[in-house]
Amino acid sequence: MTVSATLAANEAIAARRAAGQEVLALGFGEAGIPVHPLLRQRLAQAAGQTAYGPVAGTDAAREAAAGYWTRRAIPTAKEQVLLGPGSKPLLFALLHAAGGDVVLPKPAWVSYGAQAEMLGRDPIRVPVPEGEGGVPDADAMDAAVRAARAAGRDPRIVVVTLPDNPTGRLASEQSVKALCEAARELDLIIAADEIYRDLVFEPGAFPSPSAWAPERTVTTTSLSKNYALGGWRIGAARFPDSPLGERLRESVRGTASELWSSTPMPMQHAAAYAWSDPQELVDRVALARRLHGSVANAVAEVFAGAGCEVMPPQGGFYVWPDFEPLRASLAADWGIATSADLAEVLLERFGVVVLPGSAFGDDPERLTIRVAVPGLYGENDSERLAALVSDEPASMPWIGDALEGLAQKLRALTAPE
């Protein structure tokens, strides 16, 4: 097992900067905004809580998480909630509890496939609907699962992301409904990673699978993305109110008791406050949503201007350019034939850190990359906070300079003199 591609990218950025090399850090999916002072205070207040807590989490934190989902039209009781040190270990424990093979959208976040492989399972990757992301095409999934079962495999769970990492797209209600119908017909558990839910740019109904397949959908969230608290490591899983949900929750709780014992108590104290949606934090998330949307769309325009195919991002802070229209010139000028080649040239020749599409399960020969935009928000907390509160974040001078620098590098890549 190698280091996760996203974390490896972060280490590469740090190493290049330590060596005094220029780097445009667009590889690591960290939200890139300062922690809210009220959250810092809550964490400090609980710093003395050193005892082990309940495996599932404290009543206060689970009640807060249940309220978080209930206010988002997913009625939840605290008994359905289980906390963990981030949503990643919760997902791993869920895959272990589900057993059998794992179905993934193509492309999908790097850790989904890696976790399946750690459990000895080769993921079944299914293309997403045209122009969408995060959810397998329902008809293609039906065919893939039936073919896998005919070949002796045992698919039991499908993982979806709403909105999506890496594409930045939000699956349509039609696609999510179709997925839920197919999952019920195929008797698949649905793991809905909704970690970016509060960062959908445009208001409107959110297509959570829990609305159409409540008896089989496990939903996860955390504080990592909407509050930019990735290093605090706390997440929550909501299990369905059904016999299946009870079985899965107890299995995950048993795994948790052997792997992480309990979620750090100070983090639970801060999370209980955050998941209660106090107005100060609701306002902070609204500012973050505007910042991410403004810069992500500006970055998408830069890649489109360079000749890439790119769908406008709809949530999170990622852009998914496809360099296919430039394949001939990239091959002739740089010897680029795969997304890994493309990412390497961008790093070694231009100091731009991105991740190749192949890291997310995309076909290696496709010239897709994932671009994480928070690396443009500023060099320090002062700049990042100024960008956060700006009415037009992409127009901040340092962000504008970074966008122009990116455009220049892409021009040098796609039309070298």
MIZA-964679 format. One line per field, with one value per residue (C-alpha): residue in three letters; x, y, z. Coordinates in Angstrom, 3 decimals. Example, Ala and Ser with C-alpha at 12.3 -4.5 7.8 and 13.67 -1.06 7.14 Angstrom:
res: [ALA, SER]
X: [12.300, 13.670]
Y: [-4.500, -1.060]
Z: [7.800, 7.140]
% end
This chain:
res: [MET, THR, VAL, SER, ALA, THR, LEU, ALA, ALA, ASN, GLU, ALA, ILE, ALA, ALA, ARG, ARG, ALA, ALA, GLY, GLN, GLU, VAL, LEU, ALA, LEU, GLY, PHE, GLY, GLU, ALA, GLY, ILE, PRO, VAL, HIS, PRO, LEU, LEU, ARG, GLN, ARG, LEU, ALA, GLN, ALA, ALA, GLY, GLN, THR, ALA, TYR, GLY, PRO, VAL, ALA, GLY, THR, ASP, ALA, ALA, ARG, GLU, ALA, ALA, ALA, GLY, TYR, TRP, THR, ARG, ARG, ALA, ILE, PRO, THR, ALA, LYS, GLU, GLN, VAL, LEU, LEU, GLY, PRO, GLY, SER, LYS, PRO, LEU, LEU, PHE, ALA, LEU, LEU, HIS, ALA, ALA, GLY, GLY, ASP, VAL, VAL, LEU, PRO, LYS, PRO, ALA, TRP, VAL, SER, TYR, GLY, ALA, GLN, ALA, GLU, MET, LEU, GLY, ARG, ASP, PRO, ILE, ARG, VAL, PRO, VAL, PRO, GLU, GLY, GLU, GLY, GLY, VAL, PRO, ASP, ALA, ASP, ALA, MET, ASP, ALA, ALA, VAL, ARG, ALA, ALA, ARG, ALA, ALA, GLY, ARG, ASP, PRO, ARG, ILE, VAL, VAL, VAL, THR, LEU, PRO, ASP, ASN, PRO, THR, GLY, ARG, LEU, ALA, SER, GLU, GLN, SER, VAL, LYS, ALA, LEU, CYS, GLU, ALA, ALA, ARG, GLU, LEU, ASP, LEU, ILE, ILE, ALA, ALA, ASP, GLU, ILE, TYR, ARG, ASP, LEU, VAL, PHE, GLU, PRO, GLY, ALA, PHE, PRO, SER, PRO, SER, ALA, TRP, ALA, PRO, GLU, ARG, THR, VAL, THR, THR, THR, SER, LEU, SER, LYS, ASN, TYR, ALA, LEU, GLY, GLY, TRP, ARG, ILE, GLY, ALA, ALA, ARG, PHE, PRO, ASP, SER, PRO, LEU, GLY, GLU, ARG, LEU, ARG, GLU, SER, VAL, ARG, GLY, THR, ALA, SER, GLU, LEU, TRP, SER, SER, THR, PRO, MET, PRO, MET, GLN, HIS, ALA, ALA, ALA, TYR, ALA, TRP, SER, ASP, PRO, GLN, GLU, LEU, VAL, ASP, ARG, VAL, ALA, LEU, ALA, ARG, ARG, LEU, HIS, GLY, SER, VAL, ALA, ASN, ALA, VAL, ALA, GLU, VAL, PHE, ALA, GLY, ALA, GLY, CYS, GLU, VAL, MET, PRO, PRO, GLN, GLY, GLY, PHE, TYR, VAL, TRP, PRO, ASP, PHE, GLU, PRO, LEU, ARG, ALA, SER, LEU, ALA, ALA, ASP, TRP, GLY, ILE, ALA, THR, SER, ALA, ASP, LEU, ALA, GLU, VAL, LEU, LEU, GLU, ARG, PHE, GLY, VAL, VAL, VAL, LEU, PRO, GLY, SER, ALA, PHE, GLY, ASP, ASP, PRO, GLU, ARG, LEU, THR, ILE, ARG, VAL, ALA, VAL, PRO, GLY, LEU, TYR, GLY, GLU, ASN, ASP, SER, GLU, ARG, LEU, ALA, ALA, LEU, VAL, SER, ASP, GLU, PRO, ALA, SER, MET, PRO, TRP, ILE, GLY, ASP, ALA, LEU, GLU, GLY, LEU, ALA, GLN, LYS, LEU, ARG, ALA, LEU, THR, ALA, PRO, GLU]
X: [0.000, 1.402, 0.649, -2.664, -2.179, -3.729, -1.485, 1.540, 0.762, 0.701, 4.085, 5.486, 4.328, 5.998, 9.233, 9.471, 8.796, 11.385, 13.881, 13.080, 11.390, 8.406, 5.184, 1.546, -0.205, -3.324, -3.087, -4.252, -7.935, -7.725, -10.324, -7.750, -9.536, -8.680, -10.422, -13.309, -12.371, -15.460, -14.422, -10.926, -12.440, -14.635, -11.671, -9.591, -12.385, -12.312, -8.537, -8.596, -10.982, -8.499, -10.633, -11.902, -15.434, -18.197, -17.223, -20.154, -19.556, -20.951, -24.674, -24.165, -22.149, -24.447, -27.539, -25.951, -25.135, -28.680, -30.005, -27.673, -29.187, -32.754, -32.526, -31.424, -34.571, -33.049, -34.860, -32.333, -32.199, -28.954, -29.142, -28.537, -25.287, -21.749, -18.687, -15.124, -11.768, -12.741, -15.120, -12.363, -12.096, -15.886, -16.072, -13.416, -15.295, -18.518, -16.927, -15.663, -19.142, -20.833, -18.517, -18.316, -17.252, -17.480, -19.025, -17.539, -18.272, -15.605, -13.847, -14.028, -12.060, -8.744, -9.383, -12.526, -10.672, -7.651, -9.793, -11.540, -8.149, -6.970, -9.902, -8.820, -11.445, -10.902, -13.435, -16.023, -15.842, -18.880, -18.902, -20.918, -23.761, -22.588, -21.768, -22.240, -20.052, -20.061, -22.825, -22.558, -24.886, -27.774, -28.142, -24.403, -24.266, -27.062, -25.211, -21.856, -23.233, -25.130, -22.060, -19.907, -22.320, -22.476, -18.685, -18.807, -18.183, -20.324, -21.063, -22.787, -22.197, -21.969, -20.175, -21.332, -20.168, -22.495, -21.164, -18.264, -14.558, -12.810, -15.135, -16.775, -20.125, -23.399, -25.367, -28.868, -31.962, -32.891, -29.565, -29.739, -33.307, -32.289, -29.299, -31.539, -33.981, -31.146, -29.549, -32.833, -33.326, -29.751, -29.877, -26.883, -26.068, -25.533, -22.709, -23.394, -20.356, -21.901, -18.862, -19.207, -22.990, -22.926, -20.604, -23.013, -22.759, -26.350, -29.311, -31.880, -32.994, -30.129, -30.412, -29.435, -29.940, -31.409, -34.558, -35.276, -33.564, -33.764, -33.661, -30.247, -28.358, -25.524, -24.585, -21.294, -20.149, -17.389, -16.021, -13.080, -14.460, -17.196, -15.273, -11.758, -10.860, -9.231, -6.492, -8.974, -10.145, -13.750, -16.597, -20.043, -21.992, -25.785, -27.169, -30.665, -33.514, -33.917, -32.733, -29.932, -28.932, -28.856, -26.702, -24.255, -24.001, -23.233, -20.598, -18.963, -19.111, -17.316, -14.633, -14.296, -13.772, -10.759, -9.280, -9.741, -11.511, -13.264, -13.241, -11.050, -13.163, -12.050, -12.989, -16.427, -16.958, -16.169, -18.195, -21.269, -21.157, -20.517, -23.242, -25.776, -25.553, -25.035, -25.613, -21.985, -20.860, -23.707, -22.517, -18.917, -19.955, -21.866, -18.696, -16.659, -19.197, -18.914, -15.114, -14.887, -17.458, -15.894, -12.365, -13.325, -15.339, -12.514, -10.063, -12.437, -12.500, -8.694, -8.548, -11.350, -9.423, -6.411, -8.496, -9.545, -12.969, -14.239, -17.670, -18.485, -17.976, -21.108, -19.772, -16.690, -13.443, -12.338, -12.093, -11.759, -10.228, -9.888, -6.975, -8.291, -8.700, -4.971, -3.789, -1.935, 0.098, 0.832, 2.115, 4.245, 5.678, 6.006, 5.561, 2.390, 0.214, -1.431, -2.796, 0.221, 2.508, 0.508, 0.699, 4.442, 5.142, 3.046, 5.044, 8.566, 8.481, 6.018, 5.878, 2.118, 0.971, -2.183, -3.317, -3.738, -7.173, -5.785, -5.346, -9.149, -9.716, -10.101, -8.635, -4.887, -4.911, -7.541, -5.918, -7.896, -6.500, -8.000, -7.318, -7.865, -8.321, -7.733, -4.019, -4.846, -6.550, -3.433, -0.002, -1.102, -4.199, -4.480, -4.843, -7.120, -9.420, -9.559, -10.517, -13.120, -14.964, -14.617, -17.751, -15.697, -12.978, -11.534, -10.804, -8.461, -5.047, -3.087, -5.761, -5.882, -2.090, -2.205, -4.901, -2.841, 0.234, -1.703, -2.940, 0.634, 1.857, -0.965, -0.152, 3.472, 2.294, -0.225, 1.485, 5.232, 7.360]
Y: [0.000, 3.408, 6.805, 8.297, 10.387, 13.447, 13.258, 12.510, 15.678, 17.683, 16.276, 17.066, 20.666, 21.006, 19.448, 21.751, 24.829, 23.744, 23.461, 27.015, 25.910, 27.675, 25.749, 26.373, 24.067, 22.713, 19.104, 18.777, 18.949, 21.141, 23.879, 26.613, 29.055, 30.049, 28.292, 30.247, 31.729, 30.247, 26.744, 27.348, 28.423, 25.330, 23.065, 24.861, 24.582, 20.793, 20.347, 18.789, 15.993, 13.143, 10.135, 7.623, 8.347, 6.055, 4.135, 5.576, 9.109, 11.271, 11.875, 15.606, 15.174, 12.483, 14.575, 17.536, 15.429, 14.050, 17.606, 18.599, 15.931, 16.502, 20.194, 19.054, 16.981, 13.681, 12.922, 11.316, 10.072, 10.066, 6.251, 6.180, 8.169, 6.943, 9.182, 8.501, 10.261, 11.500, 10.052, 7.924, 5.352, 5.273, 4.446, 1.742, 0.183, 0.324, -1.437, -4.080, -4.472, -4.713, -7.456, -8.421, -6.266, -2.483, -0.558, 2.881, 5.713, 6.316, 8.589, 8.490, 9.865, 8.049, 6.481, 4.582, 2.229, 2.033, 1.023, -1.654, -3.025, -3.005, -5.306, -7.606, -6.452, -5.133, -2.279, -2.462, 0.926, 2.222, 5.398, 8.381, 9.874, 12.298, 15.697, 14.536, 13.135, 11.126, 8.648, 5.617, 5.512, 3.325, 1.212, 0.682, -0.265, -2.774, -4.415, -4.373, -5.863, -8.602, -9.458, -9.510, -11.842, -14.121, -14.314, -15.369, -12.014, -10.599, -6.836, -5.564, -1.815, 1.238, 4.424, 7.817, 11.393, 14.422, 16.861, 15.047, 14.869, 14.901, 16.436, 19.195, 18.184, 17.423, 14.441, 15.243, 14.205, 11.971, 10.128, 9.710, 8.378, 5.927, 4.817, 4.226, 2.147, 0.075, -0.384, -1.647, -4.025, -5.311, -5.299, -2.981, -0.845, 2.826, 4.718, 8.415, 10.585, 14.046, 15.728, 18.646, 18.958, 22.440, 23.688, 23.384, 26.739, 27.238, 26.929, 24.243, 20.758, 18.415, 14.939, 12.765, 9.015, 8.849, 10.472, 7.651, 4.652, 5.411, 1.762, 1.097, 4.420, 5.190, 8.884, 10.386, 13.905, 15.691, 19.112, 18.844, 20.681, 23.121, 24.380, 23.713, 21.492, 18.587, 18.169, 17.931, 14.522, 14.029, 12.635, 11.140, 8.355, 8.173, 4.645, 3.908, 3.239, -0.341, -3.840, -3.453, -0.134, -1.570, -4.489, -2.243, 0.220, -2.493, -3.980, -0.575, 0.106, -3.184, -2.319, 1.136, -0.356, -2.269, 0.392, 3.840, 3.083, 6.440, 9.723, 12.345, 14.027, 17.637, 17.223, 15.935, 19.011, 21.308, 19.183, 19.274, 23.049, 23.086, 20.563, 22.603, 25.206, 28.395, 31.451, 32.570, 29.307, 29.215, 32.627, 31.369, 28.429, 30.808, 32.872, 29.727, 28.575, 31.903, 31.805, 28.262, 28.901, 32.143, 30.772, 27.333, 28.863, 31.292, 28.380, 26.454, 29.465, 29.528, 25.884, 26.394, 29.357, 27.080, 24.731, 22.122, 20.596, 21.430, 21.384, 24.264, 23.124, 22.979, 22.351, 21.735, 23.226, 21.086, 21.441, 18.498, 19.640, 17.265, 18.011, 15.695, 18.499, 19.201, 15.584, 15.858, 18.921, 17.635, 14.381, 16.142, 18.831, 17.012, 13.293, 13.280, 10.189, 9.682, 11.753, 10.731, 12.126, 15.350, 15.773, 15.067, 17.678, 20.252, 19.590, 19.223, 21.890, 24.418, 23.824, 23.136, 20.379, 18.577, 14.955, 12.784, 11.425, 7.909, 8.412, 8.569, 5.441, 7.212, 5.455, 6.223, 7.336, 9.980, 13.384, 14.421, 16.053, 17.136, 20.706, 21.749, 25.523, 26.526, 26.785, 30.109, 31.727, 33.317, 32.786, 33.441, 33.615, 37.370, 36.984, 33.969, 35.765, 38.806, 36.539, 34.827, 38.054, 39.620, 40.071, 39.017, 36.650, 35.866, 39.564, 39.803, 40.924, 37.851, 35.489, 37.404, 37.182, 33.432, 32.941, 34.872, 32.865, 29.639, 30.907, 31.728, 28.269, 26.636, 28.743, 27.628, 24.010, 24.062, 26.476, 26.465, 28.868]
Z: [0.000, -0.975, 0.531, -0.645, -3.795, -2.146, 0.918, -1.260, -3.226, 0.000, 1.000, -2.464, -2.124, 1.285, 0.017, -3.003, -0.894, 1.671, -1.181, -2.292, -5.503, -7.036, -6.659, -7.516, -5.057, -6.736, -5.642, -2.035, -1.118, 1.970, 2.365, 2.909, 5.216, 8.816, 11.683, 13.172, 16.604, 18.248, 17.187, 18.509, 21.823, 22.044, 21.424, 24.046, 26.601, 26.275, 26.192, 29.655, 28.644, 28.408, 29.382, 26.837, 25.717, 24.457, 21.321, 19.349, 20.615, 23.380, 23.624, 23.061, 19.882, 18.464, 19.259, 17.490, 14.432, 14.422, 14.513, 11.671, 9.417, 10.609, 9.665, 6.204, 5.669, 6.834, 10.118, 12.444, 16.037, 17.986, 18.151, 14.386, 14.639, 15.187, 15.367, 14.297, 13.824, 10.381, 7.809, 6.191, 9.008, 9.253, 5.564, 5.904, 8.814, 6.786, 3.799, 6.203, 7.706, 4.322, 3.084, -0.560, -3.486, -3.766, -6.667, -7.366, -9.772, -12.382, -11.490, -7.685, -4.747, -4.356, -0.935, -1.941, -4.259, -1.981, 0.984, -1.069, -2.094, 1.533, 2.239, -0.594, -3.082, -6.584, -6.959, -9.716, -11.444, -13.318, -15.478, -14.265, -16.341, -19.013, -17.538, -13.946, -11.189, -7.998, -8.882, -11.198, -14.166, -12.965, -16.128, -16.395, -12.711, -13.130, -16.024, -14.213, -10.993, -12.796, -14.849, -11.728, -9.944, -12.962, -12.780, -9.134, -7.471, -4.661, -4.984, -1.852, -1.565, -3.827, -2.729, -4.020, -3.379, -3.399, -4.543, -6.079, -5.503, -8.037, -10.638, -8.592, -10.084, -8.297, -9.584, -10.790, -8.863, -11.797, -11.625, -7.837, -7.998, -10.706, -8.640, -5.615, -7.664, -9.081, -5.648, -4.232, -7.158, -6.777, -2.949, -2.640, 0.390, -0.525, 1.188, 0.571, 1.272, 1.727, 3.228, 0.753, 1.097, 2.639, -0.117, -3.072, -4.818, -5.976, -3.579, -4.209, -3.221, -2.402, -4.000, -1.045, -1.607, 1.890, 0.469, -2.003, -0.413, 3.322, 4.392, 2.785, 2.775, 5.196, 5.081, 6.225, 6.976, 8.889, 9.764, 7.351, 4.344, 5.323, 8.383, 7.013, 9.975, 8.155, 10.744, 13.605, 12.351, 13.345, 11.279, 11.676, 10.036, 9.965, 9.698, 8.363, 10.749, 9.576, 10.541, 7.997, 9.534, 13.035, 11.891, 10.063, 12.940, 15.469, 13.185, 12.640, 16.383, 17.027, 14.483, 16.033, 19.477, 18.174, 15.884, 17.457, 20.769, 20.853, 18.989, 20.744, 23.397, 22.741, 19.068, 20.017, 22.174, 19.243, 16.828, 19.073, 18.784, 15.025, 14.179, 16.136, 13.322, 15.381, 13.226, 13.415, 11.837, 9.327, 8.169, 7.955, 5.762, 3.484, 3.033, 2.364, -0.206, -2.027, -1.935, -3.263, -5.985, -7.143, -7.452, -8.758, -11.586, -12.373, -12.545, -14.811, -17.148, -17.247, -18.327, -20.841, -22.239, -22.708, -24.862, -22.310, -21.970, -18.485, -16.888, -14.514, -10.914, -8.762, -5.274, -3.162, -4.444, -7.370, -11.134, -13.560, -16.869, -19.806, -22.170, -24.901, -27.493, -27.037, -27.215, -30.520, -29.571, -26.063, -27.504, -30.115, -27.845, -24.524, -25.161, -23.061, -23.572, -20.165, -17.315, -15.226, -17.958, -17.954, -14.174, -14.225, -16.911, -15.075, -11.902, -13.259, -15.977, -14.547, -10.780, -10.869, -8.520, -9.670, -9.523, -12.629, -13.432, -13.192, -9.421, -9.240, -11.312, -14.644, -17.684, -17.682, -21.322, -20.656, -20.180, -17.108, -13.980, -10.685, -9.651, -5.999, -5.963, -2.271, -2.990, -4.660, -1.663, -0.208, 1.283, 4.872, 7.048, 6.567, 2.800, 3.119, 5.539, 3.258, 0.360, 2.518, 3.359, -0.091, -2.206, -5.236, -4.006, -7.439, -7.923, -4.931, -6.267, -5.171, -6.487, -9.767, -10.038, -9.368, -12.001, -14.551, -13.593, -14.138, -17.512, -18.561, -17.579, -19.525, -22.571, -22.327, -22.056, -24.877, -27.281, -26.554, -28.561]
% end
